């Protein structure tokens, strides 16, 4: 092995990694001990063989060699592979070389226990590991376990014979080319299971595949698959979660009587000799293989594609509503995985309500596009037609990743038995039960979140009673229209309760969410962003959408802006109303935000925190509801919301009602009129009330505004 060549190759891979767009995240590196290690890794692409030695070397600072397919050892490529420490799977001395380097601890090894790339990810069958490939199927190889056992056998045997039979110990050292017993590491051999999960998996034409077609011409299915799949991953970007499991200590596996008897045997033992304890060794190797295979696939990083593909696979119907599929995936994603030893992709660790409200991160849309492109489903007007045969029939091994990636994705999480049970149960659950569960989950989450924030940000003399800020649901008549009603800036759900109760008395369902940062204290609001508010609105929409066939979004002031924003993102709304949306603010604090921001940055530079201006006084119309302090950071977020909203209003094509107070001291009516003109709706109305206040949903004359809103909603029937 040529260490210089190894280091040179490492530099080349490091340079190459700067050009690829894979987002690599390493987990569990603290599980890697010192000494010679066999890393057993699942094998889906050639990317692993290129990148894993480099990344493991970066963690351990030890050379990392690997077994390579014998077909690669031809000509100059074969000579180069020899120099950098790759060993052919058909090299007659490979086992002796691996055992030697593990004994001395001079190198670690990568072995793929599946024996080859598993392009269809079909590695689990009837509750046991079974690798399906082009030539048939076979159980995973025990080679890594056998090599680890043999290493530990000879480590203990040489040390055992050092004093009792030094000549035999010396003969064994000579077999391995080890200069002295001191060169043998005292650290026992261990096996580290490693899982690599890719997200998303997409096989598409890319720069590499286009060039290959032009330069080579007729390409085999195998070559096309590899260039399209792996080229897309490298060039378009893919999340690559690499997870290192807990080490399997091999010395514990040679502690049985039969193996120990051979370790202490006084006779000469040849390297490839069949030992009396071979039956026990095979048993231990098989047990170890089952353990590391279970560990490898237990560490699969579950992502959105896994859930969509698996739920789609197990849903028994041919006709599936898109919303029903998203709801079922949401329910599975909300499972308490804490005691399940399941690992989640970063996207599934964040709030998933967006699945139920517009899919603003395009998780469902991206998966659906893939499923439609590959003929797994047909999509029309929110209804999917599933092709059951695509999941039941065997598909060509070398085209699996191109022709049926959805089945490949579903295969990957088959070994996660607890997750599979949960998926199958939810897939068969009627949609009306799923809807009820979603409402219960989201209501509980909204109330729990409020209670937590209330306790955390409580300020004596400023924080109002809990009833002021608590989100609430008003139940209407079965099958009636539902309204998600959003309160304004510096306020709380109580601000719109009068309107909510008015609509409720007329049979409408109404849910009033609490925008994060409200109903507690101004200190809480100062930490919140537009994204926090839209998350809250999405949850409110998801609750009402699960209860009612038709949904209307509406709000007051900042809540009006958020309602309009929802209408630009969600297709399921029947209408939207906006009361005093703050496109242009007349409040003085908004005008001074840039100057105050510059002042605060200057104070940060000179480390004079006391001089920073983070709040201004507020003289509220409804002091029993509104904050008396206004965080400038919050005003900045409000302005950010409205600035981003303007260019999107043309997307709003549903019926719309805009209401404004003519003498509003906070919101400039010219800005509200601009909003009305920018709306893309043909069915829209603009109403002006001659009030001299901003809060027109409360107080004298507010019943007129309530009636106008109700008549608009009735019009939607």
Beta strands, then each sheet from edge to edge (+ up, - down):
strand 1: 23-27
strand 2: 37-41
strand 3: 63-68
strand 4: 87-88
strand 5: 107-111
strand 6: 124-125
strand 7: 128-129
strand 8: 131-133
strand 9: 136-138
strand 10: 190-199
strand 11: 239-244
strand 12: 248-249
strand 13: 301-302
strand 14: 319-321
strand 15: 343-344
strand 16: 377-380
strand 17: 383-386
strand 18: 472-474
strand 19: 482-486
strand 20: 509-512
strand 21: 551-556
strand 22: 573-579
strand 23: 615-617
strand 24: 629-631
strand 25: 655-661
strand 26: 684-689
sheet 1: 1+ 11+ 10- 2- 5- 3- 4-
sheet 2: 1+ 11+ 10- 12+
sheet 3: 6+ 7-
sheet 4: 8+ 9-
sheet 5: 13+ 15+
sheet 6: 14+ 17- 16+
sheet 7: 18+ 20- 19- 21- 22- 25- 26-
sheet 8: 23+ 24-
end
